[in-house]
Amino acid sequence: KRLSRLVNDLLDISRMEQGKFKMEPREFDINEMVRLSVIKMEKRITEKQIQLTVGFKTENQSVYADKDSIQRVLTNLIDNAIKFTPEGGFIDISTGLENGKVFVSIQNSGMGIAKNELKHVFDRFYKTDKSRSLDKTGVGLGLFIVKSIMQNHGENIWAESEPGEYARFNFTLKPADDKKPPGSRK
């Protein structure tokens, strides 16, 4: 399974870099996607006794993007948050609307990311957990793929951290009333 996932990731990266990654943008509720993603990972969250907080500025938040790609972004970021949150720690997920963009933020307690490593977390094959003590299965492609997906949407993703306290990943999406094709800018 791991080898198959790696091959698929490499094929997706190749397609993205060649501009052959097919996106099918449509309107969907990012808040509902967050809810369903959390439910899928509930067992792991409960097993680690993680305190989960989900906050939405509005009950529903429609966006215009490739739904499958954004699901992959959310799954990857929440999975990483669970993986790097210590037992009994916390994860905060929030969405909202600021400056004409929908934002999604996923923050987790834990060791965070060193300032000198923060600029590299989206690089291909880059791993901050060089000892592999927490990330035993990853090869350093997940965040690279996430960044590529957001770039294909013409959107931003960035990481913030306070070492020893938290790591936070944020990304933006077009609101549903802005139905320009993903990748086009205002």
C-alpha positions as CSV (number, residue, x, y, z in Angstrom):
1,K,0.0,0.0,0.0
2,R,2.8,2.4,0.9
3,L,4.7,1.7,-2.4
4,S,1.5,2.2,-4.4
5,R,0.8,5.5,-2.6
6,L,4.3,6.7,-3.3
7,V,4.1,5.8,-7.0
8,N,0.7,7.6,-7.3
9,D,2.1,10.6,-5.5
10,L,5.1,10.7,-7.9
11,L,2.7,10.4,-10.9
12,D,0.5,13.2,-9.6
13,I,3.6,15.4,-9.1
14,S,4.7,14.7,-12.6
15,R,1.2,15.6,-14.0
16,M,1.1,18.8,-11.9
17,E,4.5,19.9,-13.1
18,Q,3.6,19.3,-16.7
19,G,0.3,21.1,-16.4
20,K,-1.6,17.9,-17.1
21,F,-3.3,17.7,-13.7
22,K,-7.0,17.8,-14.5
23,M,-9.0,20.0,-12.2
24,E,-12.8,20.1,-12.2
25,P,-13.8,23.2,-10.2
26,R,-17.2,23.3,-8.7
27,E,-19.0,24.8,-5.7
28,F,-19.0,23.0,-2.4
29,D,-19.1,23.7,1.3
30,I,-15.6,23.7,2.8
31,N,-17.1,23.5,6.3
32,E,-18.9,20.3,5.5
33,M,-15.7,18.9,4.0
34,V,-13.9,19.7,7.3
35,R,-16.6,18.0,9.3
36,L,-16.5,14.8,7.2
37,S,-12.7,14.8,7.3
38,V,-12.7,15.0,11.1
39,I,-15.3,12.2,11.4
40,K,-13.1,10.0,9.2
41,M,-10.1,10.5,11.5
42,E,-12.1,10.5,14.8
43,K,-10.7,7.1,15.9
44,R,-7.1,8.3,15.7
45,I,-8.0,11.6,17.4
46,T,-9.7,9.7,20.3
47,E,-6.9,7.2,20.6
48,K,-4.4,10.0,21.2
49,Q,-6.8,11.8,23.5
50,I,-6.4,15.0,21.4
51,Q,-8.7,17.9,22.3
52,L,-10.2,19.0,18.9
53,T,-11.8,22.4,18.4
54,V,-13.5,23.2,15.1
55,G,-14.6,26.8,14.6
56,F,-16.5,28.2,11.6
57,K,-17.3,31.9,11.2
58,T,-20.5,30.9,9.4
59,E,-22.4,27.6,9.5
60,N,-21.8,27.1,5.7
61,Q,-18.9,28.4,3.6
62,S,-19.2,27.8,-0.1
63,V,-16.0,27.7,-2.1
64,Y,-15.2,27.2,-5.8
65,A,-12.4,24.7,-6.4
66,D,-11.5,21.2,-7.4
67,K,-13.3,19.3,-4.6
68,D,-11.1,16.1,-4.8
69,S,-7.9,18.1,-4.7
70,I,-9.0,20.2,-1.7
71,Q,-10.1,17.0,0.1
72,R,-6.5,15.8,-0.4
73,V,-5.1,19.0,1.0
74,L,-7.4,18.8,4.1
75,T,-6.7,15.1,4.6
76,N,-3.0,15.6,4.4
77,L,-2.9,18.6,6.8
78,I,-5.2,17.0,9.4
79,D,-3.3,13.7,9.2
80,N,-0.1,15.6,9.8
81,A,-1.6,17.5,12.7
82,I,-2.7,14.2,14.3
83,K,0.7,12.6,13.7
84,F,2.7,15.4,15.2
85,T,0.3,16.2,18.1
86,P,1.5,14.6,21.4
87,E,-1.0,12.5,23.3
88,G,-3.4,14.8,25.2
89,G,-2.5,17.7,23.0
90,F,-4.8,19.9,20.9
91,I,-5.8,20.5,17.3
92,D,-7.8,23.7,16.3
93,I,-9.4,23.9,12.8
94,S,-11.1,27.0,11.6
95,T,-12.5,28.6,8.5
96,G,-13.7,32.1,7.7
97,L,-13.8,34.9,5.1
98,E,-11.2,37.6,5.1
99,N,-10.2,40.1,2.3
100,G,-12.4,38.4,-0.2
101,K,-10.8,35.0,0.4
102,V,-12.0,31.9,2.3
103,F,-9.3,30.8,4.7
104,V,-8.7,27.5,6.4
105,S,-6.4,27.1,9.3
106,I,-5.2,23.9,11.0
107,Q,-3.1,24.3,14.2
108,N,-1.7,21.6,16.4
109,S,0.2,21.6,19.7
110,G,3.5,19.9,19.8
111,M,7.1,20.4,19.0
112,G,6.4,22.8,16.1
113,I,8.8,23.6,13.4
114,A,12.1,25.3,13.8
115,K,12.3,28.8,12.2
116,N,15.1,27.7,9.9
117,E,13.1,24.7,8.7
118,L,9.8,26.6,8.2
119,K,10.8,27.8,4.7
120,H,11.5,24.3,3.6
121,V,8.4,22.4,4.8
122,F,6.8,22.5,1.3
123,D,10.0,21.3,-0.5
124,R,9.9,17.9,-2.2
125,F,11.3,15.1,0.0
126,Y,11.9,17.5,2.9
127,K,11.2,16.1,6.4
128,T,11.6,18.0,9.6
129,D,11.4,14.7,11.6
130,K,14.8,13.5,10.5
131,S,14.9,10.9,13.3
132,R,11.6,9.5,11.9
133,S,10.4,9.2,15.5
134,L,6.9,10.6,14.7
135,D,6.7,10.2,11.0
136,K,7.6,6.6,10.3
137,T,5.7,6.3,7.0
138,G,6.1,9.6,5.1
139,V,8.7,10.3,2.5
140,G,8.4,14.1,2.4
141,L,6.0,14.4,-0.5
142,G,2.7,15.3,1.2
143,L,3.3,19.0,1.8
144,F,4.9,19.3,-1.6
145,I,1.8,17.9,-3.2
146,V,-0.4,20.2,-1.0
147,K,1.6,23.2,-2.1
148,S,1.3,22.2,-5.8
149,I,-2.4,21.7,-5.5
150,M,-2.8,25.2,-4.0
151,Q,-0.6,26.7,-6.7
152,N,-2.7,25.0,-9.4
153,H,-5.7,26.8,-7.8
154,G,-3.8,30.1,-7.8
155,E,-4.2,30.2,-4.0
156,N,-1.8,30.5,-1.1
157,I,-0.7,28.1,1.6
158,W,1.8,28.9,4.3
159,A,3.0,27.6,7.6
160,E,3.6,29.3,10.9
161,S,5.1,27.9,14.1
162,E,6.3,28.5,17.6
163,P,8.9,25.8,18.3
164,G,8.0,23.7,21.3
165,E,4.4,25.0,21.2
166,Y,2.5,24.7,17.9
167,A,2.5,24.5,14.1
168,R,-0.2,26.1,12.0
169,F,-1.0,25.6,8.3
170,N,-3.2,28.1,6.5
171,F,-4.6,28.2,3.0
172,T,-7.0,30.3,1.0
173,L,-9.7,29.4,-1.5
174,K,-12.0,31.4,-3.8
175,P,-15.5,32.0,-2.4
176,A,-18.2,30.4,-4.5
177,D,-19.4,33.8,-5.8
178,D,-16.0,34.1,-7.5
179,K,-16.3,31.5,-10.3
180,K,-13.2,32.4,-12.2
181,P,-11.3,29.2,-13.1
182,P,-8.8,28.1,-10.3
183,G,-5.4,29.4,-11.1
184,S,-6.6,32.7,-12.5
185,R,-5.9,35.8,-10.4
186,K,-7.9,39.0,-9.9
